[in-house]
C-alpha cells in the first residue's frame, strides 16, 4: 500500500531536519556520542506519537510513548542521529525502515532527546 493512498498523507507537513554528518565526525558530550552536523534541510514528513499498540510490536524497553514514528514519502534520505523538532521537543532519528520498493515511503522511529532540565 502506498503512503500517498492512506490517511497519513493528510498529516504530512514541512519540518526542519538537522542532518547528522556522515562518517566518524563528532564528539562525546557527558558520555554521549554527538555526531557532527552536516546541515539543515526542509523535509515533508508525517509525525505521530507512539501509542501502546505500536510499542507492543517493538523491542521491550527500547521506546516509550514519548518517542515518535515518522513517515517520509519515497526512499529513506535522513541519516540516523539526525534531529527534528516536533511539538516543541527535539527527537533523534534512531531506527529506519525503507519501504520505498513495496510502499513508496520510509518509516523512522525517533527518540525524544533529554533536555538538560530532564535529568535529576
C-alpha positions as a printed NumPy array, in Angstrom:
array([[ 0.   ,  0.   ,  0.   ],
       [ 1.379,  3.377, -0.939],
       [ 1.702,  6.156,  1.63 ],
       [ 0.013,  8.543, -0.776],
       [-3.158,  6.391, -0.733],
       [-3.709,  6.325,  3.028],
       [-4.794,  8.979,  5.573],
       [-1.19 ,  9.588,  6.686],
       [-0.755, 11.714,  3.557],
       [-3.152, 14.252,  5.096],
       [-0.801, 14.624,  8.082],
       [ 2.296, 15.461,  6.022],
       [ 3.838, 18.827,  6.915],
       [ 7.147, 20.601,  6.368],
       [ 9.757, 20.141,  9.11 ],
       [13.327, 21.375,  9.512],
       [15.643, 18.37 ,  9.908],
       [19.187, 18.823, 11.196],
       [21.187, 16.162,  9.391],
       [23.824, 14.145, 11.213],
       [27.181, 14.138,  9.474],
       [28.385, 11.006,  7.762],
       [31.479,  9.148,  8.827],
       [33.138,  9.412, 12.206],
       [32.833, 13.151, 12.806],
       [31.525, 14.126, 16.224],
       [32.46 , 14.099, 19.886],
       [31.41 , 12.778, 23.287],
       [29.411, 15.143, 25.485],
       [28.847, 13.892, 29.054],
       [29.493, 10.335, 27.848],
       [27.035, 10.513, 24.926],
       [28.224, 10.474, 21.288],
       [27.08 , 13.61 , 19.465],
       [27.599, 13.304, 15.681],
       [28.761, 16.268, 13.651],
       [26.082, 18.262, 11.839],
       [26.153, 18.441,  8.063],
       [23.332, 20.95 ,  7.595],
       [19.614, 21.615,  7.91 ],
       [17.025, 20.718,  5.269],
       [13.255, 21.001,  4.945],
       [11.512, 17.632,  4.632],
       [ 7.882, 16.668,  4.073],
       [ 7.124, 14.284,  6.946],
       [ 4.188, 12.828,  8.848],
       [ 4.97 , 12.517, 12.569],
       [ 2.95 , 10.559, 15.135],
       [ 3.487,  9.874, 18.839],
       [ 3.999,  6.182, 19.58 ],
       [ 0.94 ,  4.646, 21.205],
       [ 0.734,  1.493, 23.326],
       [-0.294, -0.621, 20.33 ],
       [ 2.82 ,  0.422, 18.377],
       [ 5.037, -0.176, 21.409],
       [ 3.87 , -3.801, 21.661],
       [ 5.477, -4.561, 18.28 ],
       [ 8.849, -3.055, 19.275],
       [11.757, -4.357, 21.339],
       [10.787, -4.199, 25.002],
       [12.159, -1.204, 26.862],
       [13.684,  0.489, 23.8  ],
       [10.951,  3.074, 23.185],
       [ 8.245,  4.915, 25.136],
       [ 5.129,  6.943, 24.391],
       [ 7.44 ,  9.989, 24.453],
       [ 9.001,  8.8  , 21.174],
       [ 7.598,  9.247, 17.643],
       [ 7.083,  7.374, 14.385],
       [ 7.987,  9.403, 11.291],
       [ 6.987,  8.746,  7.674],
       [ 8.782, 10.17 ,  4.627],
       [ 7.471,  9.774,  1.077],
       [ 9.945,  7.849, -1.082],
       [13.272,  6.272, -0.234],
       [14.982,  6.995,  3.084],
       [17.061, 10.186,  2.85 ],
       [17.549, 11.099,  6.51 ],
       [20.656,  9.696,  8.248],
       [20.282,  8.138, 11.676],
       [21.125, 10.521, 14.575],
       [19.646, 13.452, 12.651],
       [17.158, 15.525, 14.655],
       [13.758, 17.123, 14.119],
       [11.65 , 19.416, 16.32 ],
       [ 8.038, 18.287, 16.809],
       [ 5.612, 19.958, 19.226],
       [ 8.481, 21.92 , 20.776],
       [10.609, 18.849, 21.58 ],
       [13.751, 17.559, 19.853],
       [13.711, 13.984, 18.521],
       [16.7  , 11.984, 17.263],
       [16.25 ,  9.506, 14.39 ],
       [17.071,  6.113, 15.912],
       [15.692,  3.427, 13.563],
       [14.929,  3.326,  9.82 ],
       [12.777,  1.068,  7.651],
       [12.982,  1.857,  3.922],
       [ 9.683,  0.708,  2.375],
       [10.184,  2.513, -0.936],
       [10.068, -0.653, -3.045],
       [ 6.851, -2.026, -1.552],
       [ 5.045,  1.102, -0.32 ],
       [ 6.796,  4.19 , -1.686],
       [ 7.605,  5.513,  1.786],
       [10.195,  5.243,  4.542],
       [ 9.485,  4.915,  8.242],
       [11.673,  6.02 , 11.129],
       [11.457,  5.833, 14.899],
       [12.861,  8.865, 16.691],
       [13.603,  9.089, 20.393],
       [12.896, 12.216, 22.409],
       [16.217, 13.767, 23.377],
       [16.676, 14.548, 27.028],
       [16.849, 18.217, 27.816],
       [19.29 , 19.464, 30.475],
       [16.48 , 20.005, 32.996],
       [15.025, 16.486, 32.343],
       [17.759, 14.792, 34.377],
       [17.995, 14.996, 38.185]])
